[in-house]
């Protein structure tokens, strides 16, 4: 019987220090810090994008569910503050003990340069970045074999940007990664995790200062290398997109898992890998809890 592996895919938990006062943050960061703008924006506009009660229920579900790998596709925090990462670690501890939790950073996890010197996310969650690395001209190719028939690659695309920008930029060497896939994993299921979307559903739009700067490179990489599934977040909706040419699923967004409890943008994904096939189902907490 072929080997069967279960993945759960979630994203955009946005842990926030709700006790943090603006005046305290100004004293620490200075009035012109991007974190000040982020704090104000979160209070005025974005606080409803992550429902604390929904996130708590989701974490409880993940503690009880059966899975072999938990994939988290970025934006663990809101302002990339140390206390936010500490709280996230506390909430994730039981999940990390349960099984492998695989992460990539989102733009909010590298919100300002101070958050990457050192990189607070990889420092706090060093056991959630278990990728092997192969040397390439720019930096290592990060990948993890999932059993004998599938392999997961990470494309690092989150970096600090100026005051009003949430844009991403691909940090990984896609050319070297493509050659590595062709040489070693041509016949396996090929999965990729990153934070930014590659494709948008029909009728949806994304602002210029919110998207991946080199999105066309990402799209071409996914299509040219026959990537079976691309996991991401960033947009706070949940969707599953199909390649219109090949008629197969290629893109999974779990960004709405903490924002909505019902409706077309709610839920997260369960992926079952069996041999060289996969099955995707949407889990909605309102119907499963």
N, C-alpha and C positions, 0 to 999 in steps of 0.2 A: 504493500500500500504506500502511495507517495507520502512524503513528509508534509505535515500541515502546520502552518505557523500563523498565529493571530496577532495582528497589529491594531492598536487603537491610535487614532490621530486627533490631537487637540491643539489649540493655539490661543494666543492673545488673552492670557489671564489677567494681566495688568494689575499686579499687586501694588497697592498704594498705601502710603502712611497717612491714614485719615486724621491722625492727631497732629500732623505737622502744620504749624501756623505760618502764614505768609511772612510775617515780620521776622520770624526765626530763620526762615530760608533766605530772606534778603540779607540778614546779618552774616550768614554763612557764605552765601554765593555772590553777593553783590547784585545791585538792581538790574544790571544788564545781562545777567545770566540767562541762558535759554531755559533753565529749570524754572525760573520765575514765570516766564511765558507759559511753560507747560503746566505749572501748578494752576494758573488762572484759567487756562483753556480747559483743563480737566474739571475744575469746579463749575465752570459756566456752560460747557458744551459736551464734554466727553464722559462725564461720570456715569451716564446711563448706558454707555457702551459695554460696561462690565458690571453685571449685577452680582454683588457679593454673595447673595443667597444662592443664586444659580451656580456660581463658582464653587461654593461650599458643597452643594448637592452633587456637583459633577465630581469633585475630588472623592467624596464618599462613595459614589458609584464606581470610580476607578479602583478604589481600595477593594471592593467586593468582586469586581468583574474578573473574568479569566482572560489573560492576554500574555503573550510572550515578549512583546516589545511595546512600549509606549512612546510615541513620537510626538514631540512638542516643537512646533514650528515658529517659535519666537514671540517677542513681546511678553516676557514674564513679568516685567515691571512697568511702571509709568514714567518715572524720572531717572531710572538707573541709580537710585540711592542705595547706600549700603544697608539701611534698615529695611528697604523693600526686598532686597535679595535675601536678607536674613529671615524675613517672614516667609518668603517663598520657599526657602530651604526647609523651614520648620513644617510647612504644609506638605511639602513633597517627600519628606523623610520616609514616611511609611510606604510610599509608592516606590521609592528607590530601593528599599529593602525587599519589596515584593518581586521586582524584576527589572530588567534593563530599561532605563529611561533615556531616550536619545533626544538631544536638544540641538537647536541652532539659535543664534542670537537674532533678535529683531531690532529695529531702529530705536525703540524705547529702551532696550537693554544696553545700548551704546549711545545714549542720548547726548552726552557731552564728552569732550576729550578726557576729562577727569575720570570718566567711568571706564576708560580703556588703558589706563596707566596706573596700576595694572588693570587688566580686563576683569571687572568685578564678577561678570557672569561665569566665565570659565574658571575663575578662582573659587567661587562659591559652589559651583556645580562641576568640579573637575571630573567626577565619576559619571557625568552625563554627556561627556564628549569622548566616547571610547573608540574614536576612529583610528584605524591604521593610517600611516602616511607614507606615500612614495614620493621621492624627490622629483621636482620638476623645476624648470628655470625660475619660476617665481616663488612658489611655495608648495607644501605638500598636498597631494591628492588625498582627501579625507573620505574614507569608505569603511564599511562594515559588512562582512558577509553574514547573511541571515540564513543559517542552515546551509544546505548544499545546492540550493537552486535559485537563490536570490541574493542581491547585493544592494546596499543602500549607500548613496553618495551624498555628501553635504556640499552645497555651494554657499560659501560665506559671502553675504551681500549687505551686511549692516555696518554702518560707519557713522561717526559723528558728522553732522552737517551744520550749516549756519542757522541763524535764529529761527526763521520761519519754515525751514525745509525739513521734510521727512523722507527725502529721496535716498535710494539705495544705490550702491555701486558694487558690481561683482568683484570680489577680492580673489577668487579662485582662478586657476589657469584652465580655462575650458578646453583649449586646444590640447593640452597635455592630458586632461581627463578623458577626452574623446578617444585619443590614441590608446590610453590605458584600458578603456572599455573594449575597444576593438581587439586588443591583444589578449585580454584575459577573461572578459565576461560577455562575449558576443551572444552566447546561447543561454544566459541566465536571465531571470526577471531582473530588470534594472529599475531601481527606485531612487528618487532624488528628493532631498529635503532642503528647502530654502525658506526665506521669510516672505519675499515679495512675490506677487502674482506674476504669472507669465501670460495668461489669457483672461479676458473679461467675458462674462455672460452677455448675451445680446441685450442691448438697452441700458447696460450699466456704464458709468463713466468714472474716471479717476483723474484727479487734479495733477497738473504737471509737477508740483512740488511734493507730491505724495508717492510718485511711482518710481520704479527702478529706472535709473538713468540709461542703462544699456539693456533694456527689455528685449530688443530685437535679437541681441546675442543669445539671451537665455532661450527665447523661443526657438531659434535655429538649432541650438545645442540639443534641446529636448527632442526635436523632430529628426535631426540628422543622426542621432545616436539611438533612435528607437527606444527612448525612455518609456517604460510602461506606466509609471505613476510619478507625478510630481506633487509633493505635499507642501503646502504653504499656508500663510495666514494673512495678516496686515489689513485687509479689508474685513470689517466686522460683520460679515455674512458667511454662511456656509453653503457651498455648492460643489457640484461634480460636473466637470466639463468633458465633452467628447471631441476627439480629433475629427473634424468634418471630412477629412480625406480618407483616413483609415477606419473611421467608424468605431473607435475604441476609446475608452476613458483614458485621459492623460493627466488631468489636473484636479486636485482635491484641495479645497479651501475649508478650513475649520474655524475661521475667524469669528463666526457668530455663536460659538458654543457657550459663551458666558453672557451674551447680549440678549438672546431670545430664548424663550421657553417653548414657543410654538410658532407655527408659520413656516413659510418656505425657506427662511434664512436661518433657522435654528438647527441645533444638533451638532454632531461630530461623526467621525467615520470609524467603522470596523472593517478591516481588510483581512480576508483569509487567503493565505497563499498555500496552494496545494500543487506540488510539482511545478510545472511551468504555467499554471493558471492562477487567476486571482478572482475573488468575489468581494464586492463592496456593498455594505449596507449602511444606512444612515440610522443613527441612534438618537432619539429625542427623549430627554429626561422626563418630559411631561407624560410620556406613554410608557416609559420603562421603569420609572422610580416607583 
